[in-house]
Amino acid sequence: MRIFVDADGSPVVNISEQIAKQFNIEIIIVKNYAHQIYSDYAEVVTVDVTNDSADYYIINRLRKNDIVVTQDYGLASLCLLKKAIPISQNGLIFNENNIEGLLDRRFIFAKLRSQGKNHQNAKKRTKTDDKNFIEGLTSIITKTLKWVFFYISFCICLPTTSSPAFFP
């Protein structure tokens, strides 16, 4: 399990890094040249400023059960296809039950913008948003680690064909 952060404009880069460090998990912060991010713990990857460069970098390196911090619904949907776990900067864990509605909403808002119509602007970030993100990311990590521990324990306990206790 690793954590990827789609860092362009993300307000939770530092929080993500602190949590990764707390759990001793590898974290890769992906940003474009327009952003200055430095870290003593995380791997910071700089990509081109073209659209979706960070998304392509992340998707091409993603593995099952990796965690992706993103506010991009398109990237989140691709993460789900690769069996990764995407989470928004506000703690929303994307899944098969909510991604289609979010993508539909994104399409509708893009259509309204192209017609010159405005929709609600994003609300100012609050401490509650940070708290929700911390709880969501910590929950994903602990659940995944418990599952991995259970799986490893189960595999170690399986009898082999040469085991006299099970096969006299």
Residue pairs with C-beta under 8 A, 6 or more apart in sequence:
1 25
1 65
1 66
1 67
1 141
1 144
1 145
1 148
2 25
2 26
2 27
2 28
2 63
2 66
2 67
3 16
3 19
3 20
3 25
3 26
3 27
3 28
3 66
3 67
3 68
3 69
3 137
4 27
4 28
4 30
4 58
4 61
4 62
4 66
4 67
4 68
4 69
5 12
5 13
5 16
5 17
5 27
5 28
5 29
5 30
5 42
5 68
5 69
5 70
6 30
6 54
6 55
6 58
6 68
6 69
6 70
6 71
6 72
6 75
7 13
7 29
7 30
7 31
7 35
7 37
7 54
8 31
8 32
8 34
8 35
8 54
9 35
9 71
10 69
10 70
10 71
10 89
11 89
11 125
12 69
12 89
12 130
12 133
13 29
13 37
15 130
15 133
15 134
15 137
16 27
16 29
16 69
16 137
17 27
17 29
17 39
17 41
17 42
19 134
19 137
19 138
19 141
20 26
20 27
20 41
20 42
21 27
21 41
23 141
23 145
25 141
26 43
27 41
27 42
27 43
28 42
28 43
28 44
28 45
28 58
28 61
29 37
29 39
29 42
29 43
29 44
29 45
30 45
30 47
30 54
30 57
30 58
31 37
31 44
31 45
31 46
31 47
31 54
32 46
32 47
32 48
32 49
32 53
32 54
33 46
33 47
33 48
33 49
34 49
37 44
38 44
45 57
47 53
47 54
47 56
47 57
55 70
55 72
55 74
55 75
55 78
58 68
58 70
58 75
58 79
59 75
59 78
59 79
59 82
62 68
62 79
62 82
62 84
63 82
63 84
64 82
64 83
64 84
65 83
65 84
65 85
65 144
65 148
66 79
66 84
66 85
67 84
67 85
67 86
67 87
67 137
67 140
67 141
67 144
68 75
68 76
68 79
68 84
68 85
68 86
68 87
69 86
69 87
69 88
69 89
69 137
70 76
70 79
70 86
70 87
70 88
70 89
71 88
71 89
73 94
73 99
73 102
73 103
73 106
74 103
74 106
75 86
76 86
76 88
76 94
76 99
76 102
77 94
77 99
77 103
79 85
79 86
79 94
80 86
80 94
80 95
80 96
80 99
85 93
85 140
85 144
86 93
86 94
87 93
87 94
87 133
87 136
87 137
87 140
88 94
88 133
89 129
89 133
90 129
90 132
90 133
91 129
91 131
91 132
91 133
91 134
91 135
91 136
91 137
92 98
92 136
93 136
93 139
93 140
94 102
109 119
112 118
112 119
113 119
159 165
159 166
159 167
161 167
